[in-house]
């Protein structure tokens, strides 16, 4: 029940134990094509360039940034937590000029702040995380796409912490590049990074395309003028591998492809909307329970991700000792956070395979016991969560006939039980 | 039976279906420590800095080169096949000055040629693949270590194609950096890259150490003067994650760690020497059988890897049609090669879980049938392989009392059945 990685869906674990097949076996290339189509549905996109980067979530981030940004180009990075700092750092490492826009950890940006910075700095790219697990908040993205399109700025987001558990719409929000990982709401292990690129982004990358000397055929450009500063993360080469030419790059991580494919199959079978609603429901119940236990919810709750809840560690309580008891005595893991929030907040995840009623109620029951042993007069968490579930069931009955969500956006609705 | 990836050992597949644990769970950190110790035995090293890079084999290559080489430094790359070209290209991409030393595909370098180039170009690093699967040959490395040490040159090799199936000795050969992958003789899936660094190399990398802004504590250097040009491949950061400080970098790819750990456990249980001998035995039988079928063995057989055999595709035979029939009618995959050898040679792998008597004999029996249908009067391959096995058994009896290998090096011995 931490902020991720979480325990994977057993279907995903079983998928990884399937026998390997050769990388040009028709079964394998068929799986690759199927995986691309599945992730188009997960990202909500028609992008042809939808594929896996073989590495953990930050491998996808670096691949997107090093392939899209030439040295010296400007990238604007709004930072509202640890992972904004990561995007800025990766931008610097790939040789871009990085403009940071910072806000305190616990809030997100008003789109107008970002628009003003776009006008002031005229970047090539806007790079922003969607949900920053370090603070539990999600930056609203839907207004940023048109701003970027008007200014010919590439719009990139990382959705590792949010995808599958929060509303996301790559095409509707006009994203040029989106990256993610499996280990949060997608219910898989870390180690594969699904990514999607708009046609516009694919053209930018295609202009930097080169072919390795050891496999080049006549007419291939072995050294392009703006060659990408990484071979492993050269998305032009990786697109040649995933595309009809099937030009060898790395050897695809077959077992991780099986995992990524199964994660998306599970999500598409459930329905992406239904999965988001499930995260909203159980995340809301958890937040209600934690608040009732007397824990102060951290950050702007109107913009909290559905799938992770931050609470301030009560004064006088040893946060690591509580976490250690939860893990060693009950087998339940929760997290603290990074940087200014390290030792200040606990983060409780309700995501992927763990976004369930039994996990929420058990965690609250156990946490109450551990808090009491640490001198906190806690109680009522389970009851508050059960009330939250009952309220959601009533809302759902009343709302029958519409889409079941009422008029609010999910991010407004999910906060209701805790206000 | 291709040049890799090959089908994994079922134990490795089962290991990947184990439940995930949190990245700071004592079980997980215990597995990390155990995996480091196992790979010290596989690489034959006492290097403290022995760990996994989360990506395919070329992720390990890029991590080593980008972390060890500063922009503008010179790297000497002897090239005897596709993967030498890859090292050179990655060297260029990380900003190094690359000096290429090329030889025709099908031979390796005399150490004196490399020594002369070291003196002429005075590089910071010598980067050479151990076994280049594209040509099936292995470069002898044992003489190069002292040459590098005398000249204060960092000595790096990639052993993706060779480790576990050919004699290798990281410390005895004075290597500063060695990288590998799981998908060849280690009998696992692609997607994790074990790597080991000498103390000297670890110091070079440590001098470039920085800490991410989002997780820095007081006194941490957030931006080092020679900061490594990649975050994902920053081995200083990855060492902080694998070391006692356990400073968060990426989220370890847990299932791939389980796979890498199981690959090494299997190898260490068998004994690394015994595994090399097994590859020599079955590779030798396969080579004898292929030669008897009338196929010309490709390249300098005195320096062939134990685990992969190249043969020239007979004149007038459609190499891809033969490979297609083997795959679709018999479920047996073999490879062709890259660049100048694409469509010119077939490559037959005998490695990892596939280095067995039944796989060798079945492949030869089936290949004979397919060759005949393509008009090649082939025969006797199975008999030659059986003779090779019988000869090896007699040698083994005669040699009882010594180490069973006679006086020759494995690479000399393995060629015997085909001369």
Interface residues (C-beta under 8 A of the other chain):
Chain A: X2 X4 X5 X6 X7 X8 X13 X14 X16 X17 X18 X19 X20 X22 X23 X25 X54 X55 X56 X57 X58 X59 X62 X66 X81 X82 X83 X84 X85 X86 X88 X89 X90 X92 X93 X94 X95 X134 X181 X183 X189 X190 X191 X212 X213 X214 X215 X216 X223 X227 X228 X229 X230 X231 X232 X233 X248 X250 X251 X252 X253 X254 X255 X256 X259 X327 X333 X338 X339 X342
Chain B: X2 X4 X5 X6 X7 X8 X13 X14 X16 X17 X18 X19 X20 X21 X22 X23 X25 X54 X55 X56 X57 X58 X59 X62 X66 X81 X82 X83 X84 X85 X86 X88 X89 X90 X92 X93 X94 X95 X134 X181 X183 X189 X190 X191 X212 X213 X214 X215 X216 X223 X227 X228 X229 X230 X231 X232 X233 X248 X250 X251 X252 X253 X254 X255 X256 X259 X327 X333 X338 X339 X342
